[in-house]
């Protein structure tokens, strides 16, 4: 009887706990779906906010099969796709507001954005979806004007011109295509003179088969790439030498010479890359050098320089032997007591979900900023630091978690701005 009583008690307790879990999960589902509905209404009634939330997908189609798409998209295990904002938030009323903005706004970048939204998403909306070439032309003009602004960063100028070229090709407007191509080449010349972004024009104009790139213009771009490669592969200039740029430039030249069936030049580029990798390996410790030498040996082989292949093979074997002395066990032990976990949980899991998310981000922020100030972060860690905490700040501001930022967040803003 005692055993039966215990089993009955356990059954009742289990039902209660199960009911509580189901209630919590049900509440979370209701809140999530309600939030999506509210956001849908918000975007529907605020077309400008909706336009700001829709982002471009350069180089790939968005989840909507268009150039523009949702800022965020997720696919659940059951196949359900959730976009934020959803395409259903875009209706004829929003398009009408965007049409007015495209005509009225003087700022070229905003004019281009609104006009491009109408051109790109218009065919997806309404009972009679249609393309509106007028807005594609407005967008082209806006992008070109934005790229010509001397205050615009050159990388953004290339992005504007890339989209302008794509729109001109879609319209089959040869005059616009030629004008935009000329502006891309002019921006390229300025970039080469400044020693930056040497790949942008080549990538843009060769990726678009209908860009109208002439043989003379293509030859000049290849000549520029050859000059860039020679500069970065110069082992006598340690300040300029850069193995990564050697490889990136070499990849483009190899692709060109392979397509044009210029085998001699293709082998020449492989040889330049091989020598640069060998030089780079000579500046590294034995363990890293052995890996780089393996890549160098492969490039020498593609260049047809078999004597160098054998020489590098012997050198690589020597580096592998030397690297054994550099291998050592690295062990890091971190002890966290149960009481510390309980205390952390008590501080974090309190209040709303949004409040909890904010505290998770801020929990170790001051400590991270202190480490940054001491200069103890590597370049890769600095990048991760910026990405994580800039997202925390953006989340904080968007959801209005509190009336102002914490001291740690203000320091993060300062670091990110620097």
Secondary structure, 3 states (H helix, E strand, C coil): CHHHHHHHHHHHHHHHHHHHHHHHHHHHHHHHHHHHHHHHHHHHHCHHHHHHHCEECCCCCCCCCCCEECCEEEECCCCCEEEECCHHHCCHHHHHHHHHHHHHCCCHHHHHHHHHHHHHHHHHCCCCCCCCHHHHHHHHHHHHHHHHCCCCCHHHHHHHHHHHHHHHHHHCCHHHHHHHHHHHHHHHHHHHHHCCCCCHHHHHHHHCCCCCCCHHHHHHHHHHHHHHHHHHCCCCCCCCCCHHHHHHHHHHHHHHHHHCCCHHHHHHHHHHHHHHHHHHHHCCCHHHHHHHHHHHHHHHHHCCCHHHHHHHHHHHHHHHHHHHHHCCCCCCCCCCCHHHHHHHHHHHCCCCHHHHHHHHHHCCHHHHHHHHHCCCCCHHHHHHHHHHHHHHHHHHHHHCCCCCCCHHHHHHHHHHHC
